[in-house]
Structures are given as structure tokens and as C-alpha cells.
């Protein structure tokens, strides 16, 4: 579990507009330690467009303990969907961001791209996604505050972006079978710098709710390593239960 010593302010007084601001003083990391910082996060959302939600953000991370890692990320995201008929809805997402040094940071400018297209049909979702985190062999676009397990594969092979960057093309299917939630995701990885085969991964999840308050589930990740140095074949399996 990762948490923050921080405060947030959110304002929705303007129609269709949400303004979020967060100040972070410390990261309490998953390893039990802490990282001091003086960071500001701004996120603006506008939902008045007919084509979807428009989101702009600026994340300014100033590390007091390791100032060379300080960075600023500026981005724009559009996500939405359009009904084709009562059963079918087309969904889409487009996002672009740049990341550069901030305060005493030393990284070079790197970019992030995301494009998604899919559809929802009678309770099922299927979508194709293309995601690029640029890298030049020394610096790469990173997401140091994120819950990264949810993104580049559940095997946690890419919790941090390689120095060569990472291209992730993945296909997702979500639906229900006999009342149980089913998720399947297939990833194909390649580095930005040099186009190195970084492997592929299959992720599967089955979760079932019952008696209103209980959930049980199975989760599986199978990463097949490619040619990227330091990566190995990895399989992970979870059995979990929840009371809510």
C-alpha cells in the first residue's frame, strides 16, 4: 500500500467544470520508507462537450531527498462514447502528455501517447489500446505516484518504465458469465528506443459477488519475456476474498 501526506481541494461551482488541486508533502512507499517532496498537482475537467470529457492536467513533482528526479508533466485527455443503437455504444480515448525536468531535475523531455477505440454491447466491453511512454536509453516517461499494477500487466514486470521507453499494444475484454465478472487482457510490449521485443502478457480475472456483501475471485498473469535485458518469464496467481 502506498499513501501520501497531502491535502486536496476540489471545486464544482462552475457548471460542467471540476477543478482539483493536491499538495503532496511526503510519499509513504510500498517498501515502508518515505520520500519528502514539495509537489503540486492540478487537474481540470470539463464535461459540457457532446463528444466526451475533456481533461487537462499539470503535475509538478519536486523531490527534496532526490532533487535530480524532479519532473513536470503537462497533459490533455479526451474520453467519451457515442450510442449507435440501444445495444451498442462506441467508446474512445485520446491522450497526450509531455514530461520534462522541474526545479533541480535532470531528465530530458519525453512524451506520452494513448489512443483507445472499442465498444460496449449488451453488458460486454471490448477495446484496443495503444500506449507509448517514450524513452531514449537514459531517460523515460515515468508515473512514480501511480498504482502501476493496474496498467502494464499484472505480472508487475514494468512497474517502472524502462530507460528505453515502452510501447504497449493491448486488447481488453470485460463481461459477465453466469453472474461472474470476467476480464481478459493481452499485452504486446516493445521498447521505444531500438524497437526491442519486450515480451507479451496474458492477464485473466474472474470475480463473483454473492449475498450482497461478499466477493471471491481468481486472478492470473502470464508474462513471456522477449529480448529486453533483465526480464524473465513470470507467472502469478491470486485467490482473494472480500467483505464489504
C-alpha positions in Angstrom: 0.0 0.0 0.0 1.3 3.5 -0.9 -0.1 6.6 0.7 0.7 10.3 0.9 1.0 13.1 3.4 -1.1 15.6 1.4 -4.3 17.6 1.1 -6.7 18.0 -1.8 -9.2 20.7 -2.8 -12.0 20.0 -5.3 -14.4 22.6 -6.7 -17.5 22.1 -8.8 -19.2 25.5 -8.5 -19.0 26.2 -12.3 -21.4 24.2 -14.4 -19.7 21.2 -16.2 -16.3 22.1 -14.7 -14.4 20.3 -11.9 -11.1 21.8 -10.6 -8.9 19.5 -8.5 -5.7 20.6 -6.7 -3.4 18.5 -4.5 -0.3 19.3 -2.5 1.9 16.4 -1.5 4.5 16.7 1.3 5.6 13.1 1.6 5.2 9.7 -0.1 4.9 6.7 2.2 6.2 4.0 -0.1 5.3 0.3 -0.6 8.7 -0.6 1.0 7.9 1.0 4.3 10.0 4.1 3.8 9.2 7.7 3.0 10.2 10.3 0.4 10.0 14.0 1.2 8.7 16.3 -1.5 7.1 19.7 -2.2 4.7 18.8 -5.1 1.7 20.4 -6.7 -0.9 18.6 -8.8 -3.6 20.4 -10.8 -6.4 18.6 -12.8 -9.2 20.4 -14.7 -12.2 18.5 -16.1 -14.9 19.8 -18.5 -18.0 17.6 -19.3 -20.0 20.1 -21.4 -18.8 18.7 -24.7 -21.1 16.4 -26.7 -18.2 14.1 -27.6 -17.0 13.4 -24.1 -15.0 14.6 -21.1 -12.0 16.9 -21.7 -9.3 16.9 -19.1 -6.2 19.0 -18.7 -3.5 18.5 -16.0 -0.2 19.7 -14.7 1.8 17.6 -12.2 4.8 19.3 -10.7 6.9 16.9 -8.6 9.7 18.4 -6.5 11.7 15.7 -4.6 13.6 17.1 -1.6 15.5 13.8 -1.0 16.5 13.2 -4.6 16.1 16.5 -6.5 17.5 15.1 -9.7 14.3 13.0 -10.1 12.0 16.1 -10.0 9.8 16.4 -13.1 6.8 18.3 -14.5 4.1 16.6 -16.6 1.6 18.6 -18.7 -1.2 16.7 -20.5 -4.5 16.7 -22.2 -7.1 13.9 -22.4 -10.4 13.3 -24.2 -12.6 10.4 -23.4 -16.2 9.6 -24.3 -18.6 7.5 -26.3 -21.5 7.6 -28.8 -24.5 5.4 -29.0 -25.0 3.5 -32.2 -28.3 1.9 -31.1 -29.9 0.7 -27.8 -27.5 -2.2 -27.5 -24.2 -0.8 -29.0 -22.0 2.1 -27.9 -18.7 3.1 -29.4 -16.1 4.4 -26.9 -12.8 6.2 -27.4 -9.9 7.9 -25.6 -7.1 10.1 -26.8 -4.4 11.5 -24.5 -1.1 13.3 -25.0 1.4 14.5 -22.3 5.0 15.7 -22.1 7.3 15.2 -19.2 10.5 17.3 -18.5 12.8 18.4 -15.8 11.5 20.6 -12.9 13.4 22.6 -10.3 16.7 20.6 -9.9 15.6 17.7 -12.1 17.9 16.4 -14.8 15.6 14.4 -17.2 15.3 15.2 -20.9 11.9 15.9 -22.5 9.8 12.7 -23.1 6.3 12.2 -24.3 3.3 10.0 -23.6 0.6 9.0 -26.1 -2.6 6.9 -25.6 -5.3 6.0 -28.1 -8.2 3.7 -27.4 -11.1 2.5 -29.5 -13.8 0.0 -28.6 -17.4 -0.8 -28.0 -19.9 -1.8 -25.4 -22.6 -4.4 -26.4 -25.2 -5.9 -24.1 -23.0 -5.8 -21.0 -19.7 -6.6 -22.7 -16.8 -4.3 -23.3 -14.1 -4.8 -25.9 -11.4 -2.3 -26.8 -8.0 -2.0 -28.4 -5.4 0.4 -26.8 -2.1 1.8 -28.0 0.1 3.4 -25.3 3.6 4.9 -25.6 5.9 6.1 -22.9 8.9 7.5 -24.7 12.5 6.8 -23.7 15.9 7.5 -25.1 18.0 4.9 -23.3 18.8 7.2 -20.4 15.5 8.9 -19.5 12.0 7.8 -20.0 8.4 9.0 -19.2 7.5 7.7 -15.8 4.5 7.6 -13.5 6.1 7.5 -10.0 2.9 8.1 -8.0 0.6 5.7 -9.8 -1.0 2.4 -8.9 1.1 0.9 -11.7 -0.1 -2.7 -11.1 -3.3 -1.7 -13.0 -1.6 -0.8 -16.2 1.4 -2.5 -17.9 0.4 -6.0 -17.0 -0.5 -7.7 -13.6 2.8 -9.6 -13.5 4.4 -6.3 -12.4 7.2 -6.6 -14.9 7.0 -2.9 -15.8 6.2 -1.1 -12.6 8.8 1.4 -13.7 9.2 2.4 -17.4 12.5 1.0 -18.8 15.1 3.7 -19.8 14.4 2.7 -23.4 10.7 3.6 -23.0 7.8 1.3 -23.6 5.2 0.7 -26.3 2.2 -1.3 -25.1 -0.5 -2.5 -27.6 -3.2 -4.3 -25.7 -6.7 -5.8 -26.2 -9.2 -5.9 -23.4 -12.5 -7.8 -23.0 -14.8 -7.4 -19.9 -18.1 -9.0 -19.4 -20.2 -11.4 -17.2 -20.5 -15.2 -17.4 -23.1 -16.9 -15.1 -23.1 -13.7 -12.9 -19.4 -13.5 -12.5 -17.2 -10.7 -13.8 -14.7 -11.8 -16.4 -11.7 -9.8 -17.6 -9.1 -10.8 -20.2 -6.2 -8.6 -21.4 -3.5 -9.4 -23.8 -0.4 -7.1 -24.0 2.3 -6.9 -26.6 5.4 -4.9 -25.4 8.2 -3.2 -27.3 10.7 -0.5 -26.4 10.6 2.9 -27.9 14.4 3.2 -28.3 15.7 0.5 -30.6 12.4 -1.3 -31.0 13.4 -4.2 -28.8 10.9 -7.0 -28.2 9.9 -6.6 -24.6 7.6 -9.6 -24.4 3.9 -10.2 -24.2 1.5 -11.0 -21.4 -2.0 -12.5 -20.8 -4.0 -11.4 -17.8 -7.2 -13.2 -16.6 -9.7 -12.4 -13.8 -12.9 -14.0 -12.6 -14.7 -12.4 -9.7 -18.2 -13.3 -8.2 -20.3 -11.3 -5.8 -22.8 -13.1 -3.6 -25.1 -12.5 -0.6 -24.7 -8.7 -1.2 -21.6 -8.2 0.9 -19.1 -10.8 -0.3 -16.8 -11.3 -3.3 -14.4 -14.1 -4.2 -12.1 -14.2 -7.2 -9.3 -15.7 -9.1 -6.6 -13.7 -10.9 -3.8 -14.9 -13.2 -0.9 -13.2 -15.1 1.5 -14.9 -17.5 4.4 -12.8 -18.9 6.5 -14.2 -21.7 9.8 -12.4 -21.8 11.2 -11.1 -25.1 14.7 -9.7 -25.7 14.9 -6.9 -23.2 17.7 -7.4 -20.7 16.7 -8.2 -17.2 13.2 -9.5 -18.0 12.3 -13.2 -17.3 9.2 -15.3 -17.8 6.9 -14.7 -14.9 3.6 -16.2 -13.8 1.5 -15.0 -10.9 -1.7 -16.4 -9.4 -4.1 -14.9 -6.8 -7.1 -16.2 -4.8 -8.9 -13.4 -3.0 -12.0 -12.7 -0.9 -13.7 -9.5 0.2 -16.3 -8.5 2.7 -17.8 -5.1 2.1 
